[in-house]
Amino acid sequence: MATTSPQIDPKNIDFVRYEDEDTHMPLVSALCDAELSEPYSIFVLRYFVNNWPELCFMAMDRTTSQCLGVIVCKLEKHREMMRGYVAMLVVDKKARKARLGSELTKRALAAMQAKGADECVLEAETTNEGALRLYQSLGFIRDKRLSRYYLSGTDAYRLKLLFPLPSQVDGDGHLQDLVEGIEKL
Ligand SMILES: CC(C)(COP(=O)(O)OP(=O)(O)OC[C@H]1O[C@@H](n2cnc3c(N)ncnc32)[C@H](O)[C@@H]1OP(=O)(O)O)[C@@H](O)C(=O)NCCC(=O)NCCS
């Protein structure tokens, strides 16, 4: 079980969908600039959020209007499957281990499932214990090892999850409510 970050009160966090460049891009890019180890391009970020805004979720601190976490994804046909892809997941250092990453990922997966995804894939550094644990607890399995995948020279695991989502994802039926809520949007 994650130890809740002492600086974060989950009651003050709203999970919102990305709206548009003016409202949300400065918040998302500031968080990515501050927290990501590999350089990223704003053009790549725009490609994802402009094409699949319904698969981009943010964790907003209501008391400070700060964005403390974001997930950026896409969903496309791949061979005969509809394949979701998590391009980016990042949580502010001061808000880690408060389940924001898990909640963002659940929302993105629920939105993918609502849009007919068959599977979801992503890459994570083989040394990224936090990310591997988070994804594995949501039902992802290790599909392949990709040698020297990152600029740093580190290997990656390709992780894969097959839909439908396991009902035990949050243990108490809330995920189904989430999928149904997202379907209605
Ligand atoms: C990876 C990351 C998104 C996790 O976000 P988070 O909000 O702290 O994660 P959660 O609080 O939802 O934790 C989920 C699980 O992972 C575990 N976990 C999280 N960070 C961990 C760490 N550094 N080491 C070990 N376990 C960790 C939690 O204990 C929890 O486990 P549990 O389900 O058994 O209780 C965050 O550390 C981050 O932004 N890292 C930098 C960017 C990054 O690596 N992104 C992922 C790229 S693939």
The ligand as an SDF file (V2000), in Angstrom:
LIG
                    3D

 48 50  0  0  0  0  0  0  0  0999 V2000
    5.7880    6.7230  -11.7490 C   0  0  0  0  0  0  0  0  0  0  0  0
    4.8960    7.8030  -11.1580 C   0  0  0  0  0  0  0  0  0  0  0  0
    3.9590    8.3370  -12.2420 C   0  0  0  0  0  0  0  0  0  0  0  0
    4.0750    7.1810  -10.0100 C   0  0  0  0  0  0  0  0  0  0  0  0
    3.0880    8.1110   -9.5920 O   0  0  0  0  0  0  0  0  0  0  0  0
    2.4890    8.0900   -8.0960 P   0  0  0  0  0  0  0  0  0  0  0  0
    1.3070    8.9920   -8.0750 O   0  0  0  0  0  0  0  0  0  0  0  0
    3.5680    8.3680   -7.1220 O   0  0  0  0  0  0  0  0  0  0  0  0
    2.0490    6.5460   -7.9670 O   0  0  0  0  0  0  0  0  0  0  0  0
    0.9450    5.9310   -6.9920 P   0  0  0  0  0  0  0  0  0  0  0  0
    0.9010    6.7060   -5.7010 O   0  0  0  0  0  0  0  0  0  0  0  0
   -0.3210    5.8030   -7.7330 O   0  0  0  0  0  0  0  0  0  0  0  0
    1.5900    4.4930   -6.6750 O   0  0  0  0  0  0  0  0  0  0  0  0
    1.1480    3.3000   -7.2930 C   0  0  0  0  0  0  0  0  0  0  0  0
    1.9380    2.1230   -6.7310 C   0  0  0  0  0  0  0  0  0  0  0  0
    3.3230    2.2540   -7.0860 O   0  0  0  0  0  0  0  0  0  0  0  0
    4.1310    2.3110   -5.9070 C   0  0  0  0  0  0  0  0  0  0  0  0
    5.1860    3.2890   -6.1200 N   0  0  0  0  0  0  0  0  0  0  0  0
    5.0490    4.5530   -6.5820 C   0  0  0  0  0  0  0  0  0  0  0  0
    6.2660    5.1410   -6.6480 N   0  0  0  0  0  0  0  0  0  0  0  0
    7.1580    4.2060   -6.1940 C   0  0  0  0  0  0  0  0  0  0  0  0
    8.5810    4.1910   -6.0500 C   0  0  0  0  0  0  0  0  0  0  0  0
    9.3230    5.2650   -6.3380 N   0  0  0  0  0  0  0  0  0  0  0  0
    9.1520    3.0480   -5.6200 N   0  0  0  0  0  0  0  0  0  0  0  0
    8.4340    1.9470   -5.3200 C   0  0  0  0  0  0  0  0  0  0  0  0
    7.0740    1.8920   -5.4500 N   0  0  0  0  0  0  0  0  0  0  0  0
    6.4730    3.0040   -5.8760 C   0  0  0  0  0  0  0  0  0  0  0  0
    3.1990    2.7590   -4.8180 C   0  0  0  0  0  0  0  0  0  0  0  0
    3.6780    2.3680   -3.5470 O   0  0  0  0  0  0  0  0  0  0  0  0
    1.9260    2.0460   -5.1990 C   0  0  0  0  0  0  0  0  0  0  0  0
    2.0450    0.6650   -4.8630 O   0  0  0  0  0  0  0  0  0  0  0  0
    0.8150   -0.1940   -4.2540 P   0  0  0  0  0  0  0  0  0  0  0  0
   -0.2680   -0.1580   -5.3340 O   0  0  0  0  0  0  0  0  0  0  0  0
    1.3960   -1.5310   -4.0340 O   0  0  0  0  0  0  0  0  0  0  0  0
    0.3930    0.5200   -3.0140 O   0  0  0  0  0  0  0  0  0  0  0  0
    5.7360    8.9880  -10.5660 C   0  0  0  0  0  0  0  0  0  0  0  0
    6.7200    8.4550   -9.7000 O   0  0  0  0  0  0  0  0  0  0  0  0
    6.4290    9.8360  -11.6220 C   0  0  0  0  0  0  0  0  0  0  0  0
    5.8540   10.8230  -12.1250 O   0  0  0  0  0  0  0  0  0  0  0  0
    7.6850    9.4890  -11.9950 N   0  0  0  0  0  0  0  0  0  0  0  0
    8.4310   10.2450  -13.0040 C   0  0  0  0  0  0  0  0  0  0  0  0
    7.8720   10.0450  -14.3950 C   0  0  0  0  0  0  0  0  0  0  0  0
    7.7420    8.5890  -14.7390 C   0  0  0  0  0  0  0  0  0  0  0  0
    8.6190    7.7710  -14.4340 O   0  0  0  0  0  0  0  0  0  0  0  0
    6.6270    8.2600  -15.4220 N   0  0  0  0  0  0  0  0  0  0  0  0
    6.3370    6.9110  -15.8570 C   0  0  0  0  0  0  0  0  0  0  0  0
    6.9270    6.6880  -17.2020 C   0  0  0  0  0  0  0  0  0  0  0  0
    6.5440    5.0740  -17.7820 S   0  0  0  0  0  0  0  0  0  0  0  0
  1  2  1  0
  2  3  1  0
  2  4  1  0
  2 36  1  0
  4  5  1  0
  5  6  1  0
  6  7  2  0
  6  8  1  0
  6  9  1  0
  9 10  1  0
 10 11  2  0
 10 12  1  0
 10 13  1  0
 13 14  1  0
 14 15  1  0
 15 16  1  0
 15 30  1  0
 16 17  1  0
 17 18  1  0
 17 28  1  0
 18 19  1  0
 18 27  1  0
 19 20  2  0
 20 21  1  0
 21 22  1  0
 21 27  2  0
 22 23  1  0
 22 24  2  0
 24 25  1  0
 25 26  2  0
 26 27  1  0
 28 29  1  0
 28 30  1  0
 30 31  1  0
 31 32  1  0
 32 33  2  0
 32 34  1  0
 32 35  1  0
 36 37  1  0
 36 38  1  0
 38 39  2  0
 38 40  1  0
 40 41  1  0
 41 42  1  0
 42 43  1  0
 43 44  2  0
 43 45  1  0
 45 46  1  0
 46 47  1  0
 47 48  1  0
M  END
$$$$
